[in-house]
Amino acid sequence: MSKRSRRECPQSVSEIASKPGVTGVAWPCCGSATKGARIVAQQEYEQSQTMGAPSEEVFAWLSDVGNLPKYLPPVVDASIEGPSAEGTPGQRVRATLEYPGGGTFVAEGYFAVDGNRRRMEWGAEVQRDYSGWLEVAESGDGQSRVTVHLTFGERSVEPQMREQAPEDRDPLGEGIAATLESIRRQIEEGSGKVEPPPPSPGTEPRTNENPAVVEENPS
């Protein structure tokens, strides 16, 4: 486990994560996978939160690609563009994301929905060094529980963001916390999404090195 894996969240994210029904604040933990004779380090992030609505209702809303901009902090537009690349699950999704300081960029990846399992999966089609899944489970009394899990490989933006972030910041953990709270607000209150704290200067991911980015429109 990295030396940064036990640090505390900034106050705004701690307030979200300490609410009843929130578990698994997204500290990174090291795993490994073999690729030929080489060991590839991965970082896994996972967090869950209880929602005040049945699982069928929650999953139906979450799995609608048109709703992604309503709960994913950097996403301002998303659409299905057709089938994904050969050997990749689901369909190809195209998303417009905001830079923290202004401007946008467009990225593509895959998006797969399994209604029977109430599970969504997504990730990069090219090099596939980033992936994630979301599941919605029954929680009793008309409630449900949403779990988000992210996996980052060594070629993803995660190592750069984690190493450059200040000791008291965990930008990816903050992003997951904001996503789950945004889902809760939309489902329970019909209100807007939560924006995570802006990244520290110089820690923004370098999109010019990301093969999933197909267009940039800096401010």
C-alpha positions as CSV (number, residue, x, y, z in Angstrom):
1,M,0.0,0.0,0.0
2,S,1.3,3.4,-0.9
3,K,2.3,5.9,1.7
4,R,-0.6,8.1,0.7
5,S,-3.3,5.4,1.1
6,R,-4.2,6.3,4.7
7,R,-4.4,10.1,4.4
8,E,-7.6,11.9,5.5
9,C,-10.1,13.5,3.1
10,P,-10.6,17.3,3.0
11,Q,-13.4,18.4,5.1
12,S,-16.0,18.8,2.4
13,V,-15.6,15.2,1.3
14,S,-15.3,13.9,4.8
15,E,-18.8,15.4,5.6
16,I,-20.3,13.5,2.7
17,A,-18.5,10.2,3.5
18,S,-19.4,10.4,7.2
19,K,-23.1,10.5,6.5
20,P,-25.3,7.5,7.5
21,G,-25.3,5.0,4.7
22,V,-21.9,5.9,3.2
23,T,-19.2,3.3,3.4
24,G,-15.8,2.5,1.8
25,V,-14.3,5.9,1.4
26,A,-12.2,5.4,-1.7
27,W,-8.6,5.0,-0.4
28,P,-6.4,3.4,-3.0
29,C,-5.1,-0.1,-2.4
30,C,-2.5,-1.9,-4.4
31,G,-3.2,-5.1,-6.3
32,S,-1.3,-6.8,-9.1
33,A,-1.9,-8.6,-12.3
34,T,0.5,-10.5,-14.5
35,K,1.0,-9.4,-18.1
36,G,3.6,-11.8,-19.6
37,A,6.4,-11.9,-17.2
38,R,5.8,-8.3,-16.0
39,I,3.8,-7.3,-12.8
40,V,1.5,-4.4,-13.4
41,A,0.5,-2.4,-10.3
42,Q,-3.2,-1.3,-10.1
43,Q,-5.1,1.0,-7.9
44,E,-8.6,0.1,-6.8
45,Y,-11.1,2.6,-5.5
46,E,-14.6,1.6,-4.1
47,Q,-17.3,3.4,-2.2
48,S,-21.0,2.7,-1.5
49,Q,-24.0,4.8,-0.5
50,T,-27.6,4.1,0.4
51,M,-30.3,5.7,-1.7
52,G,-33.9,6.3,-0.7
53,A,-35.6,4.6,-3.6
54,P,-36.0,1.0,-4.9
55,S,-33.1,-0.6,-6.9
56,E,-35.1,-0.9,-10.1
57,E,-35.9,2.8,-10.1
58,V,-32.4,3.8,-9.3
59,F,-30.7,1.6,-11.9
60,A,-33.1,2.6,-14.6
61,W,-32.2,6.2,-14.0
62,L,-28.4,5.6,-13.7
63,S,-28.2,3.4,-16.8
64,D,-29.7,6.1,-19.1
65,V,-26.6,7.6,-20.8
66,G,-28.4,10.9,-21.1
67,N,-28.3,11.2,-17.3
68,L,-24.5,10.8,-16.9
69,P,-24.0,14.6,-17.0
70,K,-26.4,14.9,-14.0
71,Y,-24.2,12.9,-11.6
72,L,-20.7,12.6,-13.0
73,P,-18.8,15.7,-11.9
74,P,-16.7,16.5,-15.0
75,V,-19.2,15.3,-17.7
76,V,-21.4,17.9,-19.4
77,D,-22.7,15.8,-22.3
78,A,-22.8,12.0,-23.2
79,S,-24.2,9.9,-26.0
80,I,-24.1,6.4,-27.5
81,E,-22.2,6.4,-30.8
82,G,-22.8,2.8,-31.9
83,P,-21.2,-0.6,-31.1
84,S,-17.9,-0.7,-29.2
85,A,-14.6,-1.9,-30.6
86,E,-14.3,-5.6,-31.4
87,G,-13.6,-7.6,-28.2
88,T,-14.9,-4.8,-26.0
89,P,-18.3,-5.1,-24.2
90,G,-21.3,-2.9,-24.7
91,Q,-21.5,0.2,-26.8
92,R,-19.2,3.1,-27.6
93,V,-20.0,6.2,-25.5
94,R,-18.8,9.7,-26.3
95,A,-18.6,12.2,-23.5
96,T,-17.7,15.9,-23.3
97,L,-15.9,16.7,-20.1
98,E,-14.9,20.0,-18.5
99,Y,-11.4,21.1,-17.6
100,P,-11.3,22.4,-14.0
101,G,-10.2,25.8,-15.1
102,G,-12.4,26.1,-18.1
103,G,-12.7,24.6,-21.6
104,T,-13.7,21.0,-22.6
105,F,-12.4,17.8,-24.1
106,V,-14.1,14.9,-25.7
107,A,-13.3,11.3,-24.9
108,E,-14.7,7.9,-26.1
109,G,-14.9,4.5,-24.3
110,Y,-17.2,1.6,-23.8
111,F,-20.4,1.5,-21.8
112,A,-22.1,-1.9,-21.0
113,V,-25.4,-2.3,-19.1
114,D,-26.6,-5.6,-17.5
115,G,-30.2,-5.0,-16.4
116,N,-30.5,-8.5,-14.8
117,R,-27.6,-7.8,-12.5
118,R,-28.3,-4.1,-12.2
119,R,-24.7,-3.5,-13.2
120,M,-23.0,-1.0,-15.5
121,E,-19.4,-1.3,-16.7
122,W,-17.3,1.3,-18.6
123,G,-13.7,2.0,-19.5
124,A,-11.3,3.0,-22.2
125,E,-11.4,1.1,-25.5
126,V,-7.8,2.0,-26.4
127,Q,-5.1,0.3,-24.2
128,R,-7.9,-0.2,-21.6
129,D,-5.9,0.9,-18.6
130,Y,-8.9,2.3,-16.9
131,S,-12.2,0.7,-16.1
132,G,-15.1,0.8,-13.6
133,W,-18.3,-0.7,-12.6
134,L,-21.5,0.4,-10.7
135,E,-24.0,-2.0,-9.1
136,V,-27.3,-1.3,-7.5
137,A,-28.6,-3.7,-4.8
138,E,-31.7,-3.9,-2.7
139,S,-31.3,-2.6,0.8
140,G,-34.7,-3.2,2.3
141,D,-37.5,-0.8,3.3
142,G,-37.8,0.6,-0.3
143,Q,-34.1,1.6,-0.3
144,S,-31.1,0.5,-2.4
145,R,-27.4,0.6,-2.2
146,V,-25.1,1.9,-5.0
147,T,-21.5,0.8,-5.2
148,V,-19.0,2.4,-7.5
149,H,-15.6,0.7,-8.2
150,L,-12.8,2.1,-10.3
151,T,-9.6,0.4,-11.5
152,F,-6.6,2.3,-12.7
153,G,-3.5,0.8,-14.4
154,E,0.0,2.2,-14.5
155,R,-0.6,4.0,-17.8
156,S,-3.8,5.8,-16.5
157,V,-4.0,9.3,-15.1
158,E,-4.3,8.0,-11.5
159,P,-0.5,7.7,-10.6
160,Q,0.1,11.2,-11.9
161,M,-2.9,12.7,-10.0
162,R,-2.1,10.8,-6.8
163,E,1.6,11.7,-6.7
164,Q,1.1,15.3,-7.5
165,A,-1.8,15.9,-5.2
166,P,-1.1,17.5,-1.7
167,E,-0.9,15.1,1.2
168,D,-4.4,16.1,2.4
169,R,-6.0,15.5,-1.0
170,D,-7.3,12.4,-2.7
171,P,-8.8,13.7,-6.0
172,L,-10.2,10.4,-7.2
173,G,-11.7,9.6,-3.9
174,E,-13.2,13.0,-3.8
175,G,-14.7,12.4,-7.3
176,I,-16.4,9.2,-6.2
177,A,-17.8,10.8,-3.1
178,A,-19.2,13.6,-5.2
179,T,-20.7,11.2,-7.7
180,L,-22.5,9.1,-5.1
181,E,-23.8,12.2,-3.3
182,S,-25.0,13.6,-6.7
183,I,-26.9,10.4,-7.3
184,R,-28.6,10.6,-3.9
185,R,-29.6,14.2,-4.5
186,Q,-31.0,13.5,-7.9
187,I,-32.9,10.4,-6.8
188,E,-34.2,11.7,-3.5
189,E,-34.4,15.5,-4.0
190,G,-34.3,16.1,-7.7
191,S,-31.5,18.6,-7.1
192,G,-28.2,19.2,-8.9
193,K,-24.9,17.4,-8.7
194,V,-22.1,18.0,-6.3
195,E,-18.8,19.3,-7.7
196,P,-15.7,17.9,-6.1
197,P,-13.0,20.4,-4.9
198,P,-10.9,21.7,-7.8
199,P,-7.6,20.1,-8.3
200,S,-4.5,21.8,-7.0
201,P,-2.6,23.8,-9.7
202,G,-0.4,21.6,-11.8
203,T,-2.2,18.3,-10.9
204,E,-4.7,18.3,-13.8
205,P,-4.4,15.1,-15.9
206,R,-2.5,15.5,-19.2
207,T,-5.2,14.8,-21.8
208,N,-2.7,15.0,-24.7
209,E,-1.3,11.7,-23.5
210,N,-4.7,10.0,-23.2
211,P,-5.6,7.9,-26.3
212,A,-9.3,8.0,-25.3
213,V,-9.3,11.8,-25.9
214,V,-10.5,12.5,-29.4
215,E,-11.0,16.3,-29.3
216,E,-9.8,19.2,-27.1
217,N,-11.3,22.7,-26.7
218,P,-9.2,24.5,-24.1
219,S,-10.4,27.8,-22.9
